[in-house]
């Protein structure tokens, strides 16, 4: 149990990556396996995950996000909703909410798995979704909702302050 809590505490956003250290295939595979192990509405896994490793594609992604570190990270994962997959079972709520939840839960699992594997990450939520879709040649059914950079840290990330529990948690 303590290993999990330690992983949570070690997870910090990293914006400088060691460019000469690629992510090992086995580690990337393990991160992706953890992502698809995440819970999802109706167990439908209404998402797809893009893996971008080529420098030119990562550079294009960095332009679409306005964040240079996206190009520096050896791997960028793109989490996309597959809303119609969820809508088939759950209608509008599946389309509008469950697919988004499915994709972001998978991204969170991937981020924690990467941390456990001694990889650094940053969750990127600010980007031009139309440009990302164009760059990755996504079909209209897939919508990018989160990017996750992966690699080995070239910086020691600092812990950021968090709100106190009594500011966030309420009981009735």
N, C-alpha and C positions, 0 to 999 in steps of 0.2 A: 504494500500500500504506500509506503513512503517513497518508492521510486516514482510513482505517478505524481505525487505532490511535488517532488523535486523537479520533475519535468515541467510542470506548470510554472514553478517559480523561476526556472532557467529560461523560459521562453521570453525573448525580447526581440523587437524589430531590429534588423541589421540592414544597413544601407551601404556597406562596403564589403565586397567579397574578394576572396583570393582567386584571381583569374587563372592561375596556373594549377588549380586543384579542381578537376572535374568531379561531379557527383558520381560515385560508383553505381554501376547498373543495378547491383544487388540492393543498395540502399534506396535508390529511386523506386525499384519494384516494391520493396517493403512499404515505402510511404504510400504508394498507389494502392497496395492491398489494404492498408489500414483505411484509406479514404473510402474504398468501396465496402468496407465493413461497417461504416457508419449507419445508424438507423435512418429509415426513410418512411414517409407516409405510405402505408399499404405495402411496404417493402418493394416499392416500384423502382427506386433509384432513378428518379426523374431528372437525371443530369448526365452530362458527359464531361470528361476532363481532357483538355488538350495539353500536350507536352511539347514545349518549344525549347530546343537546345542549340540550334544554329545561331551563330553570332549575328548574322544579318537579320534574322527574324526577331531576335531579342532586341536589336537596335530599333527595329520598326515598332515593336511593342513599347519600348521606352518613349518613343515619340508620341504614341497614342495615349500614354499615361502622363507625359510631361515630367517623368522621373528617370534620371540617368541611371540609377542603380539597377533598374530592370535589365539594362543591357549588360551590366557587369556580372550579374548572377549567372552561373553556368546553366541553370534550368529555370524555366518559368512555367508554372502550371496555370491553366486557364479553366476555371470552373463555370460551366454553362448550364442553364436550366433547360430542361426538355419538357416545357409546360404542357404540351398536348399529351404526353405520356401520362402525366398525372391527371389531366382533365378527363381522360377516358374513364377513370374510376371515380373521380371526385368532383367533376364539373368545374364551375368557376373558381371554387375555393382551391381546388388542386392546381388549376392554371395560375391563379393569382398569388397563392401563398405557399402551398405544399412543395411545389417544385423549387421555389426559392429557398425554403427551409432545407430541403434535401441537399441542394448544391452547397449551401453554406455550412451545413453540418459536416458534409464530406470534406470541405476545405479545412474546417477546424480540426478534424481528425488527422488530415494530412499534415497540418502545421505541428500538431503535438507529436506525431510520429517522427517527423523530421527532427524536432528538438531532441527526442529520445535517441535518435541516431547520430547525435552530435552535429547536425546540420543547422545552419542559420536560415532564417526565413523573414520575410516581410509580407504581410497581407496588403494588397493594393486594391482599394475600392474605387479610387478616383481614376477614371479613364473614359475615353471616347468609345462607347460600346459599338457604335456603327463602324468605326475604323478598325477596332479589334475583330469584329465579325468579318469585315472585308479582308483584312490581312490573313485571317485563318480560313477564309473561304467557307464560313459556317453556313449551313442551310438555314432558312428563315425560322425553322422550329427551335433552333438553339440560340440562346441569348447569354452572352458572357455576363457574369455577376461578380466575380472575384478573380484576382490574379494572386498567385503565391510564388514569390521568388525563393529559390533554394540554392544553397552553396555553402562553402566554408567561410566563416567570418574572417574579415581582415581588420576587424575592429572589436573592441570589447564593448558590447552594448551596455548601456546603463539602464538600471531599473528606473521606471517612471513611477510617479506617485499614483496612488489609486484612491478613490473615494472610500471613506469609512463604511463599514457594513451598515451602520445605522442611518446612513444617507441613502442607501440603495435598497435595503430590505425593509419591507413592512409586513406586519402581522395583523390579522383580524381575528 
